[in-house]
Amino acid sequence: MTGTMLDVSELSENFSRRLIQSGYNSESVKKAVSKTARLMTHAVIINELTGPGERCSLCNLHKEGAARRLAGHGNPDSPIMFVGEGPGEHEDMFGIPFVGIAGTALTLWLEKMPLKREQVYISNVIKCRPENNRTPQPQECETCIENFLKKEIKMIKPRVIVAVGAVALKCMIPDATGITSSHGSWFKFEDIPLTPVYHPAFVLRKKNREFAEANQQVYRDLMQAFQQIKA
């Protein structure tokens, strides 16, 4: 990818500025952005060696020009697995889940947890990027869950699953109510305890007191998820 190394530097500066403007501590942002940059750089090296990721045609997403199918990333022995909605622009570019601004915020959150970003496993319900980051359709979610996510979960064998955001929750637990009333609650997916947390993008849209309160709620919900590992 021509100019990608430069893009990593520019993206890192952009993420740092936006996260600090949102209200996060500058030193915490620096650590999280540094980890995201390393993930991006690693992805660039892998892409140069192996070429684009595997394409998929099992649902309508391939008709929208989805560039590749993204697998999860992280520690395959992690007792906790994070599952988001699907890849966005930067995830599609680098081939790693949660490496955009929202992913950097997630990395920042994990810095305050017992296990850090590099110690957990992170994936998505949808493995290909929907056009213009639109919300995936139920059939698309079902296809990816049945063909990929369930297999991924069987390989990782997490003791706890964290659904990141409303779409991931609804795809995995169709009967769940909205994320505002469901976050911090417990469900079962493939007989594994699952709890939802707010998506970083949702939190980043908050301002001032609402932003601070949303972050504190995420930290409480994440700590509850990590405590469940010990149960």
N, C-alpha and C positions, 0 to 999 in steps of 0.2 A: 504494500500500500504506500504509494508515493507520499512522502511528507508526513507519515503517521507519527514518527518519533517527535517531530515538531508539534503535531496535533496533541500528543500526550502532554507536553509542557503547557501548551495553550489551554487545554481543557482543565488541567490541574489548577492553573491560575484562576480560571473562570469559576471552577467549583469552590475554591477557597474564598474568593470574593463573595459569592452568593451565599455560602453557608455562614460566613461571618456577618454579612448583612442581615441574615435571618435571625441572628442572635446567639449562635454557638460560640463557645470559647475558642479563641484563635489558636492556642496551643493544641487543643483537641482536634480542631479542624486540620491543622498541619499534619498530625499523625495519621488521621483518617485519609486525607488526600494523598499522602505519601504511599500508603498501602494500595489505594486505588491505582495510582500511577504505576506501581510495580506490577499489578495485575494486568494493566493495559500493555505495558512493555513486554511482559511475558507472552501475552496473547499475540503481539506483533511478531515475535520471534517464532512462535509455533506456526502462525499463518505463513510465514516466509518459508518454513521448512516443509509444511504439509499441504499448503493450499487451502481453499475454502472448505468449510465444514460440509457435511453430508446434506444433500437436498432431500426434500420430502414431498410427496404428492398424495398423502392420505386424506387431506381435507381441502377445502377451497382456498386456504391461505396461499398455496403455491401459485394460484391464478393471479394473486395480487403482487407477485414478484418477490415473495419472501426469499431472502438471499441464502439462508442456511437454517439448519436445524441445530439449536443450541442444547447441549447437554448441561447438566449441573456442574458445579465446580466447588472444590474445597476438600476437606478431610473426609475420605470415604469411611473412616472409622468413627466419625462423630456420633455422639448419642443424640444429637439434635439436628433436625433438618428444617431449613427455611424454604418455603415455597411461595413465590410471588405469582403475579399475573402472567407476564410474558416479557420477552425482550423488547427494549426500545431501541432508539437510534444508536446509542453508543454500545449497547450490548450486541447489536447486530454487527456493528463495525469491528468490535474486538473479540467477539465470540465467547464472552464470559457474562454470566448473569450479574445484574446489579453492579455495574461499573459506571453508570451515569451519575448525575447529581443526586438522585434518590438513593442509588446504591452507595454513594459515598456517605450519605447521611446514615444509612444502615450500618456501614462500617464504623462510623462515629459512635452510634449507639452501642455496638458490640464492644467497643473499647471499655465500657463501664460494666461489662458482663463477665462472669467467670470464664467463659470461652470467647476468644477473640475471632475476628473474621477468618483468619487462616486456620482456625481450629474447628470450624463448623462447616457444614455442607449446605450449599445454597442452590436452589433450582427454581423452575417456573412450571406452572400448569401448561401453558402454551409454549411450545418449543421454537416456533417461528414468529417473526415480528408481523403483526397485523398492519395493513396499510394505514399510514398516518397515525399509528398507535391507537387505532380504534379498539373498543371493547370487544373481546372475542365472543363469538356466538356460542350458545350452549352445545351445538353439535361439534364445533371445533374443540371446545374444552373436553367433551366426552371422548372424542377420538384420541386426543393427546394423552388424556388420563389413562385410558385403557391400553394404548399401545406403547406408551413411554413412561409416564409418571409412576404407575404401579410397579413396573419392572425396576425402575430406578430405586423406589422405596424398598423393594425386596433385596436389592443389592446393598444398599446402605444400612438397612436394618436399624433405623433410628428408634430411640425410646420415646421421643417426643417430636411432633411436627408443629411448626409455627406457620400458620397461613398469614402471609403478609398482604394485608389489604382486603377490601370488600369483594373484589372480583375473584381472587383466589379462594376466599372463604366460600362464596356462592357456588363456584365450580366444584369444590370438593365436598361441601355440605349444602346441598340445594335447599334443605328445609330451614337453614339458619336464617335468622332475622338480620337486619342491617348490622354493619360493623360497629356502629355507635353503641348498640345495645348488646352486641355479642363479644366485643373484645374482652379478653380476660376470662371468658367462659370456656368450658371444656366440652369437646365433642370426640367422636371416634372416627378415624379414617383408616380402613384396612386394619382394624383392631388396634390401632395405635392412637394414644391420646393426642388430640390436636387442639390448639388454642390460637385464636386470631389476634393480631395486633394491627394498629393503624399502619397504612402504607406511608413511607417517608414523604412521598409527593403530597399526600393529604396534609401531613403535618407542616410541610414547607409552605403551604398556602395560608397557614394561620399567621396572625400578627400579634405581637406584644404579649398580653396576658394569656390569650388563647393558645399562642405558640408554646409558651412556657408550660401551661397546663397539659397540653397534648403530649409534649415530650416527657413530662413526669409520669403521665399515664402509661406511655410506652415503656418506660423504664420499669414501672411496677409490673406490667404484664409480662415483660421479658424475664424479670427476676422470678416471677411465678413459674414461668415455663422452665427455667433452669433448675428451680427447686424441685420440679416434678421429676427430673432426671434421677434425683436421689431417693425418690419415694419407693 
